[in-house]
Amino acid sequence: AGSGYLAGSLVAAGPFARIPARPLVAISNAIMGLLMLVAFSAIVEIRITIGLLAVAAFAGAVGWVGLAALLTSETPAGAGTTMVLNGSLYNLGAAAGAGIGGVLLAMGGFDALAVGLPLFGLGSAFCMWIPRRR
């Protein structure tokens, strides 16, 4: 997954740099959610699952670079304040996500992840289409 994340970061800053940040983040989150659906649905063998997770990491990295660009362009605070707050909320989300993932695994195993992860991914993609306040 690390190589997918590196490749996604490079592509987001290169060929995808011309795509507006909001659609870029929405599309990458939707793709990542759908890849998680397939990866955790137990309909594919483990080698394909590992490959899908690398591609999902690629999509996530594209979205992460787009999100950084979006945050710095649309927030009234300075870039430093915005990125520190984003990093703090990211870590909080990672902690909460680990807890939610544990609950999903305890409740329904990988089948629950196959439903829960795409819902969160598609939900975050939907949130990107909500217009910002001016």
GITAPE-V721784 format. One record per residue. N is the residue number from 0. RES is the residue in three letters. PSI is psi as a letter, one per 40 degrees, with the letter a starting at -180 (NA if undefined). Layout:
# GITAPE-V721784
[[N:RES:PSI] [N:RES:PSI]]
This chain:
# GITAPE-V721784
[[0:ALA:d] [1:GLY:d] [2:SER:d] [3:GLY:d] [4:TYR:d] [5:LEU:d] [6:ALA:d] [7:GLY:d] [8:SER:d] [9:LEU:d] [10:VAL:d] [11:ALA:d] [12:ALA:e] [13:GLY:b] [14:PRO:d] [15:PHE:e] [16:ALA:d] [17:ARG:e] [18:ILE:h] [19:PRO:i] [20:ALA:d] [21:ARG:d] [22:PRO:d] [23:LEU:d] [24:VAL:d] [25:ALA:d] [26:ILE:d] [27:SER:d] [28:ASN:d] [29:ALA:d] [30:ILE:d] [31:MET:d] [32:GLY:d] [33:LEU:d] [34:LEU:d] [35:MET:d] [36:LEU:d] [37:VAL:d] [38:ALA:d] [39:PHE:e] [40:SER:e] [41:ALA:f] [42:ILE:e] [43:VAL:i] [44:GLU:i] [45:ILE:d] [46:ARG:d] [47:ILE:d] [48:THR:d] [49:ILE:d] [50:GLY:d] [51:LEU:d] [52:LEU:d] [53:ALA:d] [54:VAL:d] [55:ALA:d] [56:ALA:d] [57:PHE:d] [58:ALA:d] [59:GLY:d] [60:ALA:d] [61:VAL:d] [62:GLY:d] [63:TRP:d] [64:VAL:d] [65:GLY:d] [66:LEU:d] [67:ALA:d] [68:ALA:d] [69:LEU:d] [70:LEU:d] [71:THR:d] [72:SER:d] [73:GLU:e] [74:THR:i] [75:PRO:d] [76:ALA:i] [77:GLY:i] [78:ALA:d] [79:GLY:d] [80:THR:d] [81:THR:d] [82:MET:d] [83:VAL:d] [84:LEU:d] [85:ASN:d] [86:GLY:d] [87:SER:d] [88:LEU:d] [89:TYR:d] [90:ASN:d] [91:LEU:d] [92:GLY:d] [93:ALA:d] [94:ALA:d] [95:ALA:d] [96:GLY:d] [97:ALA:d] [98:GLY:d] [99:ILE:d] [100:GLY:d] [101:GLY:d] [102:VAL:d] [103:LEU:d] [104:LEU:d] [105:ALA:d] [106:MET:d] [107:GLY:e] [108:GLY:a] [109:PHE:d] [110:ASP:d] [111:ALA:d] [112:LEU:d] [113:ALA:d] [114:VAL:d] [115:GLY:d] [116:LEU:d] [117:PRO:d] [118:LEU:d] [119:PHE:d] [120:GLY:d] [121:LEU:d] [122:GLY:d] [123:SER:d] [124:ALA:d] [125:PHE:d] [126:CYS:d] [127:MET:d] [128:TRP:e] [129:ILE:h] [130:PRO:i] [131:ARG:i] [132:ARG:i] [133:ARG:NA]]
